[in-house]
Amino acid sequence: MSDQELIHRIALSMLKGIGPVNARNLVAYCGGVDPIFTDKKLKNTLQKVPGIGPKLIASITDKKVLPAAEKELAYIRKHDVRMLFYLDPGYPKRLKQAEDAPVILFVKGAADLDSDHMVSIVGTRAPTDAGKHLCNELVQGLKEANATIVSGLAYGIDIVAHRQALKSGLPTVGCVAHGLDKLYPGEHAATAKEMMKEGALVSELPSGSPFAPGNFPARNRVIAGLSDCTIVVESGPKGGSLITADIANSYDREVFAVPGRPSDPRSEGCNALIQQNKAILINSAKDVLTFMEWLATKKKKPAVQAALFAELQPEEQVLVDLIRGRGKAHVDELCAHSQWPQGKVAGLLLNLEFSGVVRALPGKVYEVI
């Protein structure tokens, strides 16, 4: 990819007033990223883009953003920063599922952001000793699944989770609310440096970005979006950890919370999440591993299923083979390939469900257990 194309990608993420959703609309309507900065008839196209009015058109057509993007490209090359664009194959697959995911993610470090198990751990900035101890135990327990630990590198539960991950030999990813040219809080610089050896720091903001209150809720959606599940360890009635939990719920990710005494203000948020059915109550890492089906004993399942397959009727075996060959299959796809009527396929699938051979997913999709 040429430097000019890379500069245009960075510039897209820098346009004032243009969030991730509008940025994607721009790319779709303009037929790519480059035309946004090269098409001489761009204003005519922009008038057709939903959500783009005169003020945003002025922002998009302001060419001052290009020198800033060029400067940022020089910075990321000099400092060995990876740039992941939302259309790139290497963009984190979990985060890509969120419609408001960052257009660009800047990454410093070696972490695999698509590792098999990603867990975010968040909580209060002023945890109790018991909360810190429990956080440490959770991270230690997640080692059984070789989970990557994601958090916000903030005071309190965040930094406890990162440091315990390092002690446990687990990769850990810190999502920050500023550019990668600085670090807040500065007291965590040594930990951050250690994290980048096997983990990473990530941000959607370019270098030189000023600190702003709105950056933190935006950062929280990256924490939630990168992870399979989010664990809240101690939280007051308000705070960033509850925002992260709400975002994780909106992304249809699992949320877990550790309960606490009703009289403890730092347990108020966790208790409320559980009471409102926004989080699943857990007491240990094993609860998380069990619910997420990450326990090592699950690896014995294929041998059990092989015995089951031997007892299938021929027509059932046909459907199982079709589903296994595709990973997942829609009922219409099964009908088309088997050339059987939908009623017959539905009946066979129901029997396979009762036998514990397949499971139904949302949207009439099936997978082999």
Secondary structure, 3 states (H helix, E strand, C coil): CCHHHHHHHHHHHHCCCCCHHHHHHHHHHHCCCHHHHHCCCHHHHHCCCCCCCHHHHHHHCCCCHHHHHHHHHHHHHHCCCEEEECCCCCCCHHHHCCCCCCCEEEEEECCCCCCCCEEEEEECCCCCHHHHHHHHHHHHHHHHHCCEEEECCCCCHHHHHHHHHHHHCCCEEEECCCCCCCCCCHHHHHHHHHHHHHCEEEECCCCCCCCCCCHHHHHHHHHHHHCCEEEEECCCCCCHHHHHHHHHHHCCCEEEECCCCCCCHHHHHHHHHHHCCCCEECCCHHHHHHHCCCCHHHHHHHHHHHHHHHCCCHHHHHHHHHHHHHCCEEHHHHHHHHCCCHHHHHHHHHHHHHCCCEEEECCCEEEEC
